[in-house]
Amino acid sequence: MKRIFRLFIFILILIFQLQPAYASEGAVNNLNIDVIIDQSGNATVTETIELMATQGSEFYQVMNRMNQKELTMVSVTRDQTVQYAKLDNWDPDALSREQKYNHFGINDKGDSNYELCFGIEHQEHTYTMVYHVTNFVNKYQDATGINYNFFELNIPLKKASIQISAPQSFQKDNTEIYAFGYEGKVNFEAGRIKMISTGKIKRMQLFSKTSIPFAHYDTTYENKTYKSLLKDAKKGSDYDDGVGALGVFMALFVGFLVVAGVLLFALADQGDSRIKRYIKLSKKDKENIPNFHDIPTHHLLYASFLVDQTGLNKKYHNPKLIAAYMLKMIRDRNVHFVGEKKDYVVEFLEMPQDENAKELYEIMQKAANKENKATRKALESQMKKHYKKLYNWFDDLYMSQKKYLHDQGHLHKNKIDDQTVEDIHHTYGLYKFLKDADNMDEKKVLDVMLWDDYLVYATLFDIADEVKKQLGEVHPDYYEQSDYRPDYDTIYWSMLWANSIMRASNTGYSLSEQQVRSSGGGGWSSMSGGGGFSSGGGGGGIR
C-alpha cells in the first residue's frame, strides 16, 4: 500500500513539474522577429510566434507611443498553411470567439496606442504575423536613429531573437547599438543588427543612432538630442561610460560568464577549436573502470585531450592547462621560480622546443625585466593588456591537438580509434588511483620520477593539492630527487600563477568588452534601463 501511495505522490509531482508556466493560459516558446527597413525609413516586421495556448480567444501585442508611426497589419498565418482574414475594426470585447477565429486586426486605443490582434487555437501552433510601420526611424536634434520596444508580453517567453536590416549595412563605423530589457546580446552580424536572448526576457528594446540616410522620419523627438535620450536610457542600466565601479563589476561578471561557458557567444566569437567529446563515461562506466597507475601518455597535448574526454575538464580557457605547461617548462629547465614566498618571481632560462610551450613562454616573457625575471604583478598587468594573445594560445593549442590526433591516427573521419578509447579509460583509472587514499602502501614503492608525471596529471585533474599531501607521506624526500627541485612549492606556485594569468586575461577581455558596449559597439544587453521615450511594446499576451 505504501508503495502505491509513493507512486501516486511521485506521479503528482511529475505532473506538476511537467506543467509549464503556461498551465494557466499560455506561453511563447520562441519568438523570432525579422525587420526590414526600406530607404524611406519605413519598416516591415515579420514575427514568427511559437505559441502554446490553453485558454483565451486571441493573442494581442501592445504597441504604445507610436506617435507619427502608422501601423498596418499585413497578414497572419497559422502553421504556414492557414491564411487569416482581416477585420477592419477589431473590438476584443465585442467580438465572439467564433468571430475572432482565423481573423486578425488592429485595436485602436487612441493617443497613438494600438494592439495587434489575431484569433488563436488552443495547444501549440506557430503564427506568422506581418505588420508595417511608417517612419520607423526617429529624427533627433543631433542625429537619426531607432528607439523601439519590439514587445513586452505578459505571458512567459522562453527565448527570442530579432534581426534588423536596411538598404545599407549596419556596421560599427556607421551605427551605435544598445539593447535593454533582456539577458542576451546585441551585435552587428552580416550587415544586420542581431538581438538574441540567452536568459530572462522582460522586453526587447533597441536604442541606436545611425549615419545611414533615410528619406522619412518620426520627427516627434526632433527637439530632443540623441545624447540626452541616451543618457536617460542608460540610467539604471549596467551600461557605464567611464567603466566605473559598476562597470568594473559588470566587466568581471561578464568575464565569469565567458570563462564558465554560461554565455556561449563569447566562446563562439573566439572560434572554439576544441574537439567535441567523442565518448561519454556513464556513472556505471566510472564505477567499473579499475584503478590504473601507469601513465597513459607522456605527451602533454594528448594527455590534456584524454582528460577532456573523461569529462573532468569542461572549460575552454582552462588555467590548469597553463599550470601543466608551466610544470613542463620547469622540468625542461626553460623557467624556474626564484625568491621566497610572496616575493617569488619567474626566471626565463631557455626557449622551449615544444611549440605550445614556446608560445606560452613568449607570452609570459613579455612581462620580464632586464634580468629576464617577471613578478606575478607584472605578469597580471601584461595579461590584462594582451589578453587576446593568451586566448589565441588556447585556440592554437586545440588546433595542434586536432592535428596531432590526425597525424598519429587517433582520429579518422571524425571517429577516434579503439586505442584512444582505451587510453581515455586508463586516464580515468589514473584519476581514481591518485584520488584513492587507501592505497598508500602501493604508492610508496613507485619511482620518484613517476611522481613527476603524476603531478602533471594531478594538475590537469585539479587534485594537485590532494596528491601533494599523499606525496609528502609516501616520499618525504621527493623534492630532493625530483625534476622540480629545489622548490617544495613548485606545484602550488604554478597553479597560483596560472590562475592569476587567466584571471587577469579575463579581466582585460571583460573591461574591453565593457568599453565597446558602453560606446555602442554591441555586446551584452542590459536587463534594466532604456528610458521612457521608446515607441512600441507595452504589454500583450493571451485573453
C-alpha positions in Angstrom: 0.0 0.0 0.0 2.9 2.3 0.9 4.5 1.7 -2.5 1.2 2.6 -4.3 0.9 5.8 -2.2 4.5 6.7 -3.0 4.0 6.1 -6.7 0.9 8.3 -6.6 2.8 11.1 -4.9 5.6 10.7 -7.5 3.2 10.9 -10.4 1.6 14.1 -8.9 5.0 15.7 -8.5 5.9 14.7 -12.1 2.7 16.2 -13.4 3.2 19.5 -11.7 6.8 19.6 -12.9 5.8 18.9 -16.4 3.1 21.6 -16.3 4.9 24.6 -17.7 4.3 28.2 -16.8 1.6 28.4 -19.4 -0.7 26.0 -17.5 -3.0 28.9 -16.6 -3.2 30.5 -20.0 -0.2 30.0 -22.3 3.4 30.9 -23.2 5.5 31.7 -26.2 8.2 29.1 -26.6 10.1 31.1 -29.2 9.6 34.5 -30.8 11.6 35.4 -33.9 11.3 38.9 -35.4 12.7 40.0 -38.8 12.7 43.7 -39.5 13.4 45.1 -43.0 13.8 48.9 -43.1 13.4 50.5 -46.6 15.1 53.6 -47.9 12.2 55.8 -46.8 12.7 54.7 -43.1 9.6 52.6 -43.1 9.8 49.0 -41.7 8.1 45.7 -42.5 8.1 43.5 -39.4 7.6 39.7 -39.6 7.1 37.9 -36.3 7.1 34.1 -36.0 5.5 33.2 -32.7 5.6 29.6 -31.4 2.6 29.9 -29.1 1.2 27.4 -26.6 -2.4 28.4 -25.6 -4.6 26.6 -23.1 -7.4 29.2 -22.9 -8.5 32.5 -24.3 -9.7 33.5 -27.8 -6.9 35.9 -29.1 -3.3 36.8 -29.0 -2.6 40.6 -28.7 0.5 42.7 -28.8 0.5 46.2 -27.4 2.2 49.0 -29.4 2.2 52.2 -27.4 3.5 55.8 -28.1 3.6 55.2 -31.8 3.4 59.0 -32.4 3.9 59.6 -36.2 4.4 55.9 -36.9 1.4 54.4 -38.6 0.7 50.7 -38.1 -0.8 48.4 -40.7 -1.3 44.7 -40.2 -0.5 42.9 -43.4 -1.2 39.2 -42.7 -1.4 36.4 -40.2 -0.8 32.8 -41.0 -1.1 29.7 -38.7 1.3 26.8 -39.2 2.3 28.2 -42.6 -1.0 26.9 -44.1 -4.0 28.7 -42.7 -4.3 32.3 -44.0 -6.3 34.6 -41.7 -8.8 37.2 -43.0 -8.6 40.9 -41.9 -11.2 42.6 -39.8 -11.2 46.4 -40.1 -12.5 47.2 -36.6 -11.2 44.8 -34.0 -13.0 45.1 -30.7 -11.8 42.4 -28.3 -14.8 42.8 -26.0 -17.5 42.9 -28.8 -16.1 40.1 -31.0 -17.0 36.5 -30.1 -14.5 33.7 -30.1 -16.0 32.4 -33.4 -15.7 35.9 -35.0 -12.0 36.1 -34.0 -11.2 32.6 -35.3 -9.0 32.8 -38.3 -9.1 36.6 -38.3 -6.8 39.5 -37.4 -7.0 43.2 -36.9 -5.8 46.3 -35.0 -7.5 47.6 -31.9 -7.0 51.4 -31.9 -7.0 52.6 -28.3 -6.3 56.2 -29.2 -3.4 58.6 -28.5 -1.1 56.6 -30.8 -1.7 53.4 -28.7 -2.6 50.2 -30.6 -3.0 46.4 -30.2 -2.1 43.9 -32.9 -4.6 41.1 -32.5 -5.5 37.7 -34.0 -7.6 34.7 -33.1 -5.9 31.6 -31.7 -6.4 27.9 -31.4 -5.5 26.1 -28.2 -2.5 23.8 -27.9 0.8 24.7 -29.7 0.8 26.4 -33.0 3.2 28.7 -35.0 1.8 32.0 -36.0 3.4 34.3 -38.5 2.3 38.0 -38.2 3.4 40.6 -40.6 2.9 44.3 -40.0 4.1 47.6 -41.5 5.4 50.6 -39.6 5.9 54.0 -41.2 8.6 56.4 -40.0 10.3 53.6 -38.1 13.4 55.7 -37.9 13.4 58.7 -35.5 14.9 62.1 -36.1 16.6 63.8 -33.2 18.1 67.2 -32.9 21.6 65.9 -33.4 21.2 62.5 -35.0 18.8 59.9 -36.5 18.2 56.5 -35.1 15.9 53.9 -33.7 14.3 53.6 -30.3 11.8 50.8 -30.5 10.5 48.3 -27.9 9.5 45.3 -30.1 7.4 43.6 -27.5 6.7 43.4 -23.8 4.5 40.4 -23.2 2.6 39.5 -20.0 2.9 35.7 -20.6 6.1 33.6 -20.2 8.5 33.9 -23.1 11.3 31.3 -23.3 13.6 32.7 -26.0 13.6 35.4 -28.6 15.7 36.8 -31.4 15.5 39.9 -33.6 17.3 40.8 -36.7 17.2 44.3 -38.4 18.4 45.1 -41.9 18.4 48.2 -44.1 19.4 49.0 -47.7 22.9 49.9 -46.4 24.7 47.6 -44.0 24.7 48.4 -40.3 28.3 48.5 -39.1 30.2 49.8 -36.1 31.5 52.7 -38.2 28.0 54.0 -39.0 25.8 52.9 -36.1 25.7 52.7 -32.3 23.6 50.0 -30.7 22.3 49.5 -27.2 19.8 46.9 -26.0 17.5 46.8 -22.9 15.1 44.6 -21.2 16.6 41.1 -21.6 19.6 38.9 -20.8 21.5 38.3 -24.0 23.5 40.1 -26.7 23.1 42.7 -29.4 25.7 42.7 -32.2 26.4 43.5 -35.8 26.1 40.4 -37.9 26.5 40.3 -41.7 25.4 43.9 -42.1 22.4 43.5 -39.8 21.7 44.3 -36.1 21.1 41.0 -34.3 19.5 40.8 -30.8 19.2 37.4 -29.2 18.2 36.3 -25.7 20.2 33.9 -23.5 18.2 34.2 -20.3 15.4 36.3 -18.7 13.3 38.4 -21.1 11.1 41.3 -19.9 11.1 43.1 -23.2 13.5 43.7 -26.2 14.2 47.3 -26.9 16.8 48.7 -29.3 18.2 52.2 -28.9 20.6 53.3 -31.6 21.8 56.1 -33.8 23.0 55.7 -37.4 24.5 57.7 -40.2 22.7 55.6 -42.8 20.5 58.1 -44.7 16.7 57.6 -44.8 14.1 59.8 -46.5 11.4 60.0 -43.9 11.4 60.0 -40.1 9.3 60.3 -37.0 10.0 63.9 -36.0 8.4 63.6 -32.6 11.8 63.8 -30.9 13.5 66.4 -33.2 13.7 68.9 -30.3 15.5 66.4 -28.2 19.1 65.3 -28.6 20.1 61.8 -29.0 22.8 62.3 -26.4 20.3 63.4 -23.7 18.0 60.5 -24.5 20.9 58.0 -24.4 21.8 59.4 -21.0 18.3 58.8 -19.8 18.2 55.3 -21.3 21.4 54.4 -19.5 20.1 55.4 -16.1 19.5 52.3 -14.0 21.3 50.1 -16.6 24.7 48.4 -16.5 26.0 50.5 -19.4 28.6 52.8 -18.0 30.6 55.4 -20.0 33.5 55.6 -17.6 33.8 51.9 -16.7 33.5 53.0 -13.1 32.7 50.7 -10.1 29.5 49.4 -11.6 31.2 48.9 -15.0 34.1 47.0 -13.4 31.7 44.8 -11.5 29.8 44.1 -14.7 33.0 43.5 -16.6 34.1 40.9 -14.1 30.7 39.3 -14.2 30.7 39.2 -18.0 34.2 37.7 -17.8 32.9 35.0 -15.4 30.1 34.1 -17.8 32.6 33.9 -20.7 35.0 31.6 -18.9 32.3 29.4 -17.4 30.7 28.9 -20.7 27.3 30.1 -19.4 27.0 32.6 -22.3 28.2 30.6 -25.5 28.5 33.5 -27.7 31.9 34.7 -26.4 33.4 31.4 -27.0 31.8 31.1 -30.4 33.3 34.5 -31.3 36.7 33.3 -30.5 36.2 30.1 -32.6 36.0 27.2 -30.1 38.5 24.9 -31.7 38.4 22.2 -29.0 37.4 18.8 -30.2 34.0 17.6 -29.1 33.5 14.8 -26.6 33.7 11.6 -28.6 32.7 9.3 -25.7 30.8 9.9 -22.6 31.7 7.9 -19.5 28.5 6.9 -17.7 28.2 6.6 -13.9 28.4 2.9 -14.4 31.5 3.2 -16.6 33.3 5.2 -14.0 32.4 2.7 -11.3 33.6 -0.2 -13.3 36.9 1.3 -14.5 39.7 -0.1 -12.3 42.5 2.0 -10.7 45.3 2.4 -13.2 48.8 3.5 -12.0 50.6 3.6 -15.4 51.0 6.9 -17.3 48.7 6.7 -20.4 50.9 9.1 -22.3 53.9 11.4 -21.7 52.7 13.7 -24.5 51.1 16.7 -22.7 49.0 17.7 -25.7 47.5 14.2 -25.9 47.2 13.9 -22.1 45.1 17.1 -22.0 42.8 15.7 -24.7 42.3 12.5 -22.7 41.5 14.4 -19.6 38.9 16.4 -21.5 37.3 13.2 -22.8 36.9 11.9 -19.3 34.6 14.8 -18.6 36.8 16.1 -15.7 37.5 19.3 -17.6 34.7 21.3 -19.2 36.4 24.7 -19.6 37.8 26.1 -22.8 40.1 28.6 -21.2 41.4 26.4 -18.5 44.1 27.7 -16.1 45.0 24.1 -15.3 46.4 23.7 -18.8 48.6 26.8 -18.2 49.8 25.3 -15.0 50.6 21.9 -16.6 52.6 23.7 -19.3 54.5 25.7 -16.7 55.4 22.4 -14.9 56.6 21.1 -18.3 58.8 24.2 -18.7 60.2 23.8 -15.2 61.0 20.1 -15.8 62.7 21.0 -19.1 64.7 23.8 -17.4 63.1 26.5 -19.5 61.9 28.5 -16.5 62.0 28.3 -12.7 60.8 30.1 -9.6 63.3 32.1 -7.6 62.9 34.0 -4.3 60.9 33.4 -1.2 57.1 33.1 -0.6 55.3 36.2 -1.9 58.4 37.6 -3.4 58.7 34.7 -5.9 59.5 35.6 -9.5 59.6 33.5 -12.7 63.1 33.5 -14.3 63.1 32.7 -18.0 66.1 30.5 -18.9 65.8 28.9 -22.3 63.2 28.9 -25.1 61.2 25.6 -25.1 61.3 23.2 -28.1 57.6 22.3 -27.8 55.7 24.7 -29.9 52.8 25.2 -27.5 55.1 25.7 -24.5 57.2 28.1 -26.7 54.2 30.2 -27.4 53.2 30.4 -23.8 56.8 31.2 -22.8 56.9 34.1 -25.3 53.6 35.5 -23.9 54.9 35.4 -20.4 58.4 36.6 -21.2 57.0 40.0 -22.4 56.5 40.8 -18.7 60.1 40.2 -17.8 62.6 42.8 -16.7 66.2 43.3 -17.9 67.3 40.4 -15.8 64.7 38.2 -17.6 62.6 37.8 -14.5 58.9 38.6 -14.0 56.8 39.2 -10.9 53.3 38.0 -10.7 52.0 41.6 -10.6 53.9 42.4 -13.8 52.6 39.3 -15.5 49.0 40.2 -14.5 49.4 43.7 -15.9 50.8 42.2 -19.2 47.8 39.8 -19.4 45.2 42.5 -18.9 46.6 44.4 -21.8 47.3 41.5 -24.1 44.5 39.0 -23.2 44.0 38.2 -26.9 47.4 36.6 -27.1 46.5 34.1 -24.3 43.1 33.4 -25.8 44.8 32.8 -29.2 47.2 30.4 -27.3 44.2 28.2 -26.3 42.9 28.3 -29.9 46.3 27.3 -31.3 46.7 24.6 -28.6 43.4 22.9 -29.5 44.2 23.2 -33.2 47.5 21.5 -32.5 45.7 18.8 -30.6 43.4 18.1 -33.6 46.5 17.9 -35.9 48.3 15.6 -33.5 45.3 13.2 -33.3 45.0 13.1 -37.1 48.8 12.6 -37.6 49.0 9.8 -35.0 46.0 8.0 -36.5 43.9 8.5 -33.3 41.2 10.4 -35.3 39.8 9.3 -38.6 36.7 10.7 -40.3 35.6 12.3 -37.0 35.9 9.0 -35.1 38.6 8.1 -32.5 40.2 4.7 -32.7 40.0 1.9 -30.1 43.4 2.6 -28.7 42.3 6.2 -27.8 39.1 4.9 -26.2 41.3 2.6 -24.1 43.6 5.5 -23.2 40.6 7.5 -22.0 39.5 4.7 -19.7 43.1 4.4 -18.4 43.2 8.2 -17.8 40.1 8.0 -15.7 41.6 4.9 -13.9 44.7 7.0 -13.1 42.4 9.7 -11.7 40.8 7.1 -9.4 44.2 5.8 -8.4 45.5 9.2 -7.5 42.3 10.1 -5.6 42.4 6.9 -3.6 43.8 7.5 -0.2 43.6 3.8 0.8 46.4 2.6 -1.4 49.3 4.4 0.2 51.4 1.3 0.6 51.2 0.7 -3.2 52.2 4.3 -3.8 55.3 4.1 -1.6 57.1 1.7 -3.9 56.6 3.8 -7.0 59.6 5.5 -8.6 60.1 9.2 -7.8 60.3 10.2 -11.5 56.8 8.7 -12.0 55.5 11.1 -9.4 56.8 14.0 -11.6 54.3 12.8 -14.3 51.6 12.1 -11.7 51.8 15.8 -10.6 51.2 17.0 -14.1 48.1 14.7 -14.4 47.0 15.8 -10.9 47.2 19.4 -12.1 45.0 18.6 -15.1 42.6 16.6 -12.9 42.6 19.6 -10.4 43.6 17.4 -7.5 47.2 18.6 -7.2 46.7 19.6 -3.5 45.5 16.1 -2.6 48.3 14.3 -4.4 50.9 16.6 -2.9 49.7 15.7 0.6 50.0 12.0 -0.3 53.4 12.6 -1.8 54.6 14.1 1.5 53.6 10.9 3.2 55.0 8.3 0.8 58.1 10.2 -0.3 59.1 12.9 2.3 62.4 13.5 0.4 60.7 13.6 -3.0 61.7 17.2 -3.9 65.4 16.5 -3.3 65.3 13.9 -6.1 62.6 15.4 -8.4 63.0 17.5 -11.5 61.1 20.1 -9.5 63.9 20.6 -7.0 64.8 22.6 -5.1 61.4 24.3 -4.7 58.9 22.4 -2.5 56.1 24.8 -3.6 56.6 24.5 -7.3 53.2 22.8 -7.8 51.4 25.4 -5.7 53.1 28.4 -7.3 52.5 27.0 -10.8 48.8 26.8 -10.2 48.7 30.1 -8.4 50.4 31.9 -11.2 48.3 30.2 -13.8 45.1 31.3 -12.1 46.5 34.9 -11.9 47.3 34.8 -15.6 43.9 33.5 -16.6 42.0 35.9 -14.2 44.0 38.9 -15.5 43.3 38.0 -19.1 39.6 37.6 -18.4 39.5 40.9 -16.7 41.2 42.5 -19.7 38.8 40.9 -22.0 35.8 41.9 -19.8 36.9 45.6 -19.5 37.5 45.8 -23.2 34.1 44.3 -23.8 32.5 46.7 -21.4 34.2 49.7 -23.1 33.0 48.5 -26.5 29.4 48.0 -25.4 29.3 51.3 -23.5 30.2 53.2 -26.6 27.6 51.4 -28.7 29.7 48.7 -30.3 27.5 45.9 -29.3 27.9 43.1 -26.7 25.8 42.1 -23.7 22.4 43.7 -23.4 21.2 45.3 -20.2 18.2 43.9 -18.3 17.4 47.3 -16.8 17.3 50.8 -18.2 16.0 52.0 -21.6 14.3 55.3 -20.6 10.7 56.2 -21.2 10.9 57.5 -24.8 10.6 54.4 -26.9 7.8 53.5 -29.3 6.4 50.0 -29.2 5.5 47.3 -26.8 3.7 47.9 -23.5 2.2 44.5 -22.8 0.3 41.7 -24.5 -0.4 38.0 -24.4 -3.5 35.9 -24.4 -7.0 36.9 -23.5 
